[in-house]
Amino acid sequence: MFDAGFVRAAVPSFEPGGQLELSPPPRPTVGDLAADVAVLSRRATAIAAARGIRLEAVGLNPYHSCADVPLHLPTPRYLAPPDCPASTVHCPGRPAAGRKEETR
C-alpha cells in the first residue's frame, strides 16, 4: 500500500482496530518532529485517498462501538481477556489494562 520512501520515513503500522500509526525517527527538537509528522500525515492522507480511503484524526471512532470494530491484529496480546494484565485492549467504560476502575 505504501511506497518505500514513505515506509522508511514514517514506519507505518496498524493498531488492533485498524488505526494507522506513524512512527518517525527521533528528531532534534519537538518542532522538527511536529513538522515531520505534519508532512507524513498529509502524505498518508493522500496515499489513502488515492485508494478511496478517508483518514480521520480522532481520539476514538465516533461511528462505531468497540464491539462493531473487528480486531485486525488477532495476536495473544490483543486476544487476552480484559481482566488479564497482559491485555492492552481498552474500550470506553472498561478500565485500561493494569488499572483498577475507580469507585466513588
C-alpha positions as CSV (number, residue, x, y, z in Angstrom):
1,M,0.0,0.0,0.0
2,F,2.8,2.4,0.8
3,D,5.9,3.3,-1.2
4,A,9.3,2.5,0.1
5,G,10.2,6.2,0.9
6,F,7.1,6.6,3.0
7,V,7.7,3.4,4.8
8,R,11.3,4.5,5.7
9,A,10.2,7.9,6.9
10,A,7.0,7.1,8.7
11,V,7.5,3.4,9.7
12,P,3.7,2.9,9.4
13,S,1.9,0.1,11.3
14,F,-1.7,-0.8,12.1
15,E,-3.2,-0.9,15.5
16,P,-5.7,-3.7,16.6
17,G,-8.8,-1.8,15.4
18,G,-7.2,-0.9,12.1
19,Q,-5.9,2.6,13.2
20,L,-2.9,3.8,11.3
21,E,0.2,4.6,13.4
22,L,3.1,6.6,12.1
23,S,6.4,6.2,14.0
24,P,9.0,8.6,12.5
25,P,12.5,8.5,14.0
26,P,13.5,10.9,16.8
27,R,14.3,14.5,15.8
28,P,16.5,17.1,17.5
29,T,13.5,19.3,18.5
30,V,9.8,18.9,19.1
31,G,9.3,21.5,16.3
32,D,11.2,19.3,13.9
33,L,9.2,16.2,14.9
34,A,5.9,18.1,14.6
35,A,6.9,19.3,11.1
36,D,7.8,15.7,10.1
37,V,4.5,14.4,11.4
38,A,2.5,17.0,9.6
39,V,4.2,16.2,6.3
40,L,3.9,12.4,6.9
41,S,0.2,12.8,7.8
42,R,-0.6,14.7,4.6
43,R,1.3,12.1,2.6
44,A,-0.6,9.2,4.4
45,T,-3.9,11.1,3.7
46,A,-3.0,11.4,0.0
47,I,-2.0,7.7,-0.3
48,A,-5.2,6.6,1.4
49,A,-7.4,9.0,-0.7
50,A,-5.9,7.5,-3.9
51,R,-7.3,4.2,-2.7
52,G,-10.7,5.5,-1.8
53,I,-10.0,5.6,2.0
54,R,-10.5,8.7,4.2
55,L,-8.3,9.1,7.2
56,E,-9.6,10.9,10.3
57,A,-7.6,12.3,13.1
58,V,-9.8,11.5,16.1
59,G,-9.1,10.0,19.5
60,L,-11.9,7.5,19.1
61,N,-14.1,6.0,16.5
62,P,-17.2,8.3,16.5
63,Y,-19.2,6.0,14.2
64,H,-18.9,2.5,15.8
65,S,-18.9,0.8,19.2
66,C,-15.9,-1.3,20.3
67,A,-18.0,-4.4,19.5
68,D,-18.5,-3.2,15.9
69,V,-14.8,-2.8,15.1
70,P,-13.2,-6.0,14.0
71,L,-9.8,-6.9,15.6
72,H,-7.2,-6.6,12.8
73,L,-4.3,-8.0,14.9
74,P,-5.5,-11.3,16.4
75,T,-2.3,-11.8,18.5
76,P,-2.3,-13.2,22.0
77,R,-1.6,-9.7,23.4
78,Y,-4.9,-8.4,22.0
79,L,-6.9,-11.6,22.5
80,A,-6.2,-11.7,26.2
81,P,-9.3,-11.2,28.4
82,P,-9.9,-7.6,29.6
83,D,-9.1,-8.5,33.2
84,C,-5.7,-10.0,32.2
85,P,-2.8,-7.7,33.0
86,A,-1.3,-8.6,29.6
87,S,-4.3,-7.1,27.8
88,T,-3.9,-3.7,26.2
89,V,-7.4,-3.6,24.7
90,H,-9.4,-0.7,26.0
91,C,-12.9,0.4,25.4
92,P,-14.7,3.4,27.0
93,G,-16.4,2.2,30.2
94,R,-13.9,-0.5,30.7
95,P,-10.7,0.1,32.7
96,A,-7.5,0.0,30.8
97,A,-5.1,-2.9,31.4
98,G,-3.2,-2.6,34.6
99,R,-5.5,0.0,36.1
100,K,-8.3,-0.6,38.6
101,E,-11.5,1.1,38.0
102,E,-12.2,3.9,40.4
103,T,-15.3,3.6,42.6
104,R,-16.7,6.5,44.5
